[in-house]
Amino acid sequence: MIAQSLTLTWRSLIPLKNSPGQLFALLLQPLFMIVVFVYLFGGAAGGDREQAVLYMLPGVLAQVALLATATTGINLSTDIGNGVFDRFRSMPIARLAPLTGRILADLVTMLVTLAMSMIIGYAVGFRVQTSPPAALAGLGLVLLFTMALSWASAWLGLIAKSVSSMQVLSMGVLMPLTFGSSAFVPAVDLPGWLTFWMEINPVSHLAAAIRGCMVGGLEASSVWITLAWTAGLLAVFVPLALRAYDRRVR
């Protein structure tokens, strides 16, 4: 099953070389996010660019990775519409392999986006304040959480009636998670209901964990809450995605 998943991962990555627009989007999205949140909204994080970069770059890492999970469901929905999974059904491969291959391919592209984010962050003044192993642990948390969320995206892509409906569904889920978190703005001087949402939002804890790993002041609770959300998402959405896949290719 591992070999089949890796083969399908490669099959999902090959089209990137013929889609320069998609490749440029992977590379330019972090630049856009950093320019917008650091230079335009930087004052909310401490009043100067240096403090804004330290606070907001971990939030940018969380946001670009989470937004990239939408491509899992969109690509699955596209493959179903193109009849790709009808061919998989006739092949002697594990039923988990097409889904795992798709998610692994998207994790590879997420890794490229995260690397680009770190390069751009370094260019605008971000420096890791802890240690390289701690920074890598922060990036590992991002990949773990987004991998789990990709299974939720896969489920949405499999139950969606069309690619456009999948896009609407994914944005309806991701926007409140990313922009309704403390990834970019501390949860102070905000309405009580919004503060409450930020405190329970898993992305707030993910951003805090990344920030602690890279900048310092890590709170173990943020890491454990992020890991608990990761485990919960996997426990719920892996079975749901497999069931939806069986129904679509039956």
N, C-alpha and C positions, 0 to 999 in steps of 0.2 A: 504493500500500500504506500510506503514511503517513496519508493521509486516512481510509482504512478503519480503521486502528488507532485514530486519534483519535476517530472516531465510536463505535467499540465501547468505548473508554475512557469516553466520556460515558454510554453505555448502562449501563456497570457502576457509575457513580457516582450515577445518578438514584435508584436504590432507597434511598440513604441518607436522603433527605428523608422517606421513609415509614417509616424504621426508627430512631426516636429512641434506642432502646436501644443500637443499634450505634454511633451517633454519640456517645452519652454514654460508651460504653466506650473509644472512641478518646481522649476528653478526660480521663477519670478514671484510666485505667491508669497514666499517668505519675505522677499524684498518689499513687496507692497504692504504686508502686514506690519513689518518693522517701521517703515516710513510713516504709516498712518498712526500706529499706536505709540511709537516712541516720540516722533517729532510733532505730531498734531495733538496728541492727548497726553503727552509726557508730564505735564504739570500736575496731573492728578496723582502721580506716584511719588512726588517728593520735591517738585519745583525746579529741578535741573535735569539735563539730559543724562548725566552719569547715573543718577539715582533712578531715572526712568528706565534706562537700559537694564540695570540690575533687577528692577522689579518686573518689567514687562517681558523681557525676552523669554523667561520660562513660560509665561502665559502664551506667547506666540508659538512656542514649541508645542504646547498642548493643543492650541487651536488649529494649527495647520495639520497636525496629525489627525485630530478628530474630524475635521472637514474632509480629509482624504478618505475616511472610512465610507463616505457616501459612494465612492467609485466602486466599492465591492458590489453593492446592490444594483447600481446602475449597469455595470458590466454583466452581471448575472442576468438581469432583465433583458439586456441586449442580446446575449447569447441564446436565451430561450426564444426570443422573437425571431432570431436567425436560424433556428433549428439545430444549433450546435449540440444541445443536450439530447436531441433525438439520436444523434450518432453515438454519443457516449452510452446511451442506453443499450445499444447493440454490441458494445465492446465488453470484454471480460475484465472490467476494472472495479475496484472497490467503490461503493456508492459514496463514500466520504471523500474520495480523491478529487473529483471536480471542484467541490467546495473548498477543500483544503488548498488545492492548487491556486485557486483564485485569491484566497486570503493571503497565502504566502507571497504571491506576486505583488499584491497591494502593500504588504509589509516591506518588500524591497523598495518600492517607490516611496513609501513613507520614510524609509531610512535615508534615501537620497534627499528628500525634502528637509529632514531634520539636519543632515549634514550641511546643506545649503544655508539653513537658518543659523547654524552656529558660525559659519564663515561670514555671513553678513553681520551677525551680531558682533563678531570680533572686529570687523571693519568699522563699526560705529561705536566701539569702545567697551563692549562687554568682555569681562575677564572672569574666568572661574575663580571663585574666592576660596574654594575648599581644596580638592585634590582631583586628579584625573579619574581614579577609581570611583569616587563619589559622583562625579559628573556623568560617568558612564552608567552608574546605577540609576541616575535620574532619567537618562535616555532609555534605559531598559524598562523603567516603569511606564514611560510613554508608550513604548512598543507593546508591552503586555496589555495595558488597558485598551489601547486602540485595536489590538488583535481581538480582544473579547467583544468590543463594540462592533467590529467588522462582522461578527456572527449575527448580531442584531440587524445590521445592514443587509447581510445576505438573506435573512428571513424576510425582511421587507421587500427586497428585490424579487424574491420567489413568490410572494403573495400579491405583489402589485400587478395590476392589469396591463400596464404599459410602462415604458421608460419615463415618460413625463410624469406619470403619477408617482413613480418611485422617487423622482427628484423632489416633488412636492412633499412627500412623506418624510424623506430624509432631512430636508431643510426644516420641516416642522419640529423635528426631534433635536437636531443639532444646534439650531440657533438659540433656543432657551438654555441649552447646556453650556454653550461657549460664551455667549454674551451676557448671560444671567449668572455669571460666576465672578469670583474675586480674582480671576486670572489677570485682569488689567486694572481694576479699581478696587482698593481695599473696602471692605464692608463696613465703612464708618460714615456717619452722617447721611445715611440712606433711610428711606421709609422702612418701617418694621417688617412689613411683609416681604420686601425685597431682601432685607438682611437675612430673614429666616430662610428664604430660598437659596441664597448664596451659601449659607452655612450647611445646608443639607445637600447641595449640588456636588456630585462626585468630581466634577471638573475643578471646583475650588480646591478640593483636597489634593487632586492630581497636581495642579499648578503649585500649591504650597509645598508638596513633596519635591517637585523638581527644583523649586526655588531653594529649598533647604539643602538639597544635594549639591547645588551649584554655587549658591551664594553664602549659605551658612544659616544657622539657627533652625536646623531640621527638627521637626516634631515627629516623634515616632507614630503618633496617632494618625497623621496624614498618610503615612506609608501604609499602615495597617488598614485604614479605611479604603484606600485605593485598591489594595490587594483583595479586600473583601468584596468590593464592587466588581472587580475582575472575575473573581470566582463565581459570584452570583450571576453575572451576565453569561458566562460560559455554561453554567448549570441550566439556565433557562433557555438560552437561544440556540445552543448546539442541537438539542433534541428537536426544537421547533423548526430549525432550518432543515434538518434531515427529513422531518415529516413533510414539510412543504416541498422539498426537492422530490421526494417519492411521489407525491401527488401530481407534480408538474410533468414528470417524465414517465408516468405510468402509461 
